[in-house]
Amino acid sequence: MKQTISLLVLSILLFASCKKNQTGGKSEVKGTVFHHSKRIPEAIVYIKFNATEFPGKDVSVYDDKVIADSEGNYTVKFYKGSYYLYAVGKDYAIPAPYEVVGGVPIKLRTNEEINTDIYVTEGD
């Protein structure tokens, strides 16, 4: 009986410690948001956990977000899993409303570092 309880507790602890599909892990994705060859500063990179396809333009369905720096660079720490990154930014060199959008799916293993630029185009 004691062994069964010990195995059950151990199994629960192992399952609970196996984080997946969330930010904050040891894997890292970094890159730059580009519109053609132009960097898009302060673009918002929305993150959808456990996704391999575009979840849509409604940003309320995304699970998290990061803001690119003044050079358009972003960095996010993740646990292993599948994610969709959707960037929204402004390019004031195009006609109003200046919005540019685009996304990319990523899949990460534990302790993996990926460089992934996000290329955006004029929004609809």
N, C-alpha and C positions, 0 to 999 in steps of 0.2 A: 504494500500500500504506500509506504514511504517513497519507494522508488518511482511509483506511478505519479505521485504528486510532484516529486522532484523533476521528473521528465516533463511534466505538464508546465511547471513554472519555467523551466529552462527553454522550452519551446516558445512560450509566450514572450519571454525576454528576447530571444533571438529574432522572432518575428517583429517585435516592436522596434528593435534596434536597426532593422534593415530598412532604412529610409529610401524612398524612391519617389521620383517625380515631385520635387520641391526644391526651393532655393536653399542655399546655405551649406551645401556639401563641399567635397574636396575636388570636384571637377569644375572646370572653368571654361566659359565661352566669352570670347572678346572679339571685337571687330569695330568696324566703322559703318555709319549709315551714309550712303552715297546716292545722289541724284545725278546720273551720268557720271562725270568725274568730279563733281562738286560735293564736298563734305556738307552734311546737314547738322549744324550745331543744335544742341538741346532737343534733339528728336526724342520722342517718348517711345521706348521699346516695351510693348506689352508682351506678357508671357502667358501662354496657355500650357498647363501641365497635362501630361499624358495625351499629347496630340501629335499626329503625324500629318494632318491635313489642315488647311486654312479654316479656322473656326468662324470666320466672317468679320465684317467691319465693326460690329457692335462691341466696343471695348469693354462693356460691362460684363461680358462672358469670360474675360481673361482673368487669370488668377493673381497676377502680380505685374509690376512694371518697374523699369529703371529709366533714368533720364541720361541721355548721352551728354558728354561734356561739350565745351565750346569748340572742340575740333570734330565733333560727331562721333567720338569714340565711346564705346560702352563695354562694361565688364560685368558678368554675372557668375556667381558661384552656384553650382547645382549639385544635387545628388544624381546618381545614374538614373536614366530614364529618357523618355521622349518628350519633346517640347516644341511649341511653335512660337517663333518670335515675330511680332508684327510691329513695324516701325511706322510712326506718324510724325511728320515734321513739316517745316515751312521752307520754301525756296522762293525768296522774294524776287528772283530774276525771271519768274514766270508770271503770267497774268493771274490776277486775284481769282480764287481765294488763296493761292499760293501753296495749297496742301499737296504733299507728296506722301505716298503710302507704299508699303511693300512688306513682304514677309518671307520667312524661310523656316522649314522644319529642321530640327536637330535631334540627334540621338547620342547620348553620352554613356560611357562606361565609367566605372569608379576611377578616380584619379586621372581623368583624361582632360587634356587642354585642347580646345578647338578655337581656331581663328575663323570667324564667319562674318564677312561683311554683309550688310543688308542693303540691297539695291531697291530704291523706291522710284515710283513714277507718279505722274500727275493723278490725283484722286478724281473720282467721279462726282 
